[in-house]
């Protein structure tokens, strides 16, 4: 029966479900976001957020705050645990996402590091828009989980 799982995984890789494609797109955007935090460079967020995105303003301020204190945040990748398409067109998508921050840490200018507290999964609605540069995050809204 192990061969069956190999076939299923290969088929999903060749033709992923729409939700999987959006989760992959979010992961690609988040890789750039994590790079911005690790480099302490908020300009890299242009590759993540649409112009005017409030989430970009928040991330830029966080990166700048850490830089002022002589630090960067590394390994700040969000892991998409689930992604469900609520609506999508050629130019917009609205996704119900559950994600969790990986084991991020702060690296200080003196080379020491401090682990950030482990994050619990967060549920949010992510709005993406198609721009000339590609898909970008237009907005993020926290959402309560329906699980109790």
C-alpha positions, -999 to +999 in steps of 0.1 A: +000+000+000+030+023+003+030+026-035-005+041-034+007+071-012+036+076-036+011+079-065-012+102-046+017+125-037+030+125-072-004+134-086-009+163-062+025+176-071+018+175-108-017+190-104-022+205-070-057+214-058-066+251-059-062+254-021-027+239-024-017+263-051-028+293-030-009+278+000+022+275-021+018+311-033+014+323+003+046+303+013+065+320-015+054+354-003+062+345+032+097+334+023+104+370+010+088+384+042+111+362+064+141+374+043+131+410+050+131+403+087+164+384+087+181+411+066+165+439+087+154+454+053+118+466+051+123+475+014+122+438+007+085+438+018+077+454-016+079+418-029+052+407-004+026+435+001+004+455-022+009+493-021-010+507+009-013+474+028-016+480+065+001+447+072+032+461+054+032+491+076+031+469+107+059+447+094+081+477+084+077+492+118+086+459+135+117+455+114+127+491+121+122+487+158+144+456+159+171+474+139+170+503+163+177+479+191+205+462+172+187+430+162+171+411+134+145+383+135+156+351+118+137+319+109+105+338+110+087+316+084+050+312+087+040+276+082+006+273+064-013+246+082-045+250+061-057+272+033-092+273+020-103+295-009-132+317+000-133+334-034-109+339-063-108+356-096-080+365-120-070+396-100-081+389-064-083+360-039-097+357-004-083+329+017-091+314+051-057+305+064-044+288+095-007+293+100+019+292+127+052+310+131+082+286+130+109+286+157+120+322+152+148+339+171+163+373+176+199+377+166+216+406+183+245+427+168+269+410+192+261+376+177+241+363+206+205+352+200+172+349+219+145+324+210+111+340+205+082+323+224+065+295+204+035+307+186+001+290+186-017+285+152-035+317+141-065+319+118-069+348+095-085+359+062-058+369+037-066+391+008-043+388-022-043+410-053-026+405-087-002+434-095+022+440-124+049+424-102+028+393-093+005+384-064+008+405-033-009+406+001-035+434+002-048+427+037-049+403+066-078+401+090-077+379+122-105+354+124-117+334+152-114+297+148-146+277+148-129+250+168-133+250+205 
